[in-house]
Amino acid sequence: MDPLSEVIRLSRPRSYAVGATDVGAPAAIAFAAHEGMFLYCVACGECLLQVGDEQPVTTLRAGDCVVLPSGRPFVLASNLGLARTEAAAVFAHRPNGSIGTWNGGGDCSMLAAHVQFDSSFARFLFEKLPPVVRVGDASARFALRGCIEQMMEELQAALPGHELVVEHLVHIALVKVLRLYLAESARQASSWLGALGDARLAPVISAMQERPAHGWTVASLARLAAMSRTAFATRFKAASGMAPLDFLTELRMRMAAHMLGQARARVTDVAHAVGYESQSGFSTAFRRVMGQSPRHFVRARGVK
């Protein structure tokens, strides 16, 4: 199993908005706290970006691409001292995939995509990423901008099958970003991606995802990594931020949440599928990780 592909598949992007905007200075556009990720590629000109009030200011220039995965509020501006206009007012009533102008245009033109996800698995993708992920590789920037442009073309033409094409392009953009993060930055922070970026630990992650019901122990997982038990446990926690069996429990519960989101799923069957013989033991673990019981989880999502 390719763990990254599987987690992206389970994350199920549920909605996306793409477009391009040519903004004229002076301007400051404020985006509220949100779900999902934003992706920006600057076509020409420049602007300032600040995520939250405590983060450093980032200057974006022509050719730059950044990903904002944290869900925190942010501002794009020619000058951060200006009065701010809410993004909802700037982009209200704009068709998905459209090209627009704001404040007369002419100073900064940007392509943007906002993707929301339908699964708690997105936490594995984004939780430990920095608030601003700058795409440094030139080929990756070119590919990401190309993905957004193709999404816009598909949405504007609205030919048969365009929704499926856009969904695939969303996945491609996501893979490009996460591959780049794995190559350049993943080991700098403890996360699922940090463990995946470790050649010794990646097969362990893959085995956990492929066989969640298996009776894994620290010893059996250490054997997969070809390491001693103590060295493996230390390395796994340093890379992922969690002890191996705690990580396994969280992974199992998020896989269970995905299964419970399917029509006619039975809690007992899901518990067995992720390695629990006792429904009560499963329910306790699920409540600890997901914050609610399996039945409340199902009811809250209106699954029948």
SULFEN-V281234 format. One line per field, one symbol per residue. ss: DSSP state (2 for helix, 1 for strand, 0 for the rest). A space follows every 50 residues. Layout:
# SULFEN-V281234
ss: ???
This chain:
# SULFEN-V281234
ss: 00222222222011111111111000011110000011111111111111 10000001111000111100000111100000001122220000000011 11000001111111111000022222000000110002222222222222 22222220000222222222222222222222220222000222220022 22222222220000000222222200002222222222220002222222 22222222220000002222222000002222222222220002222222 0000
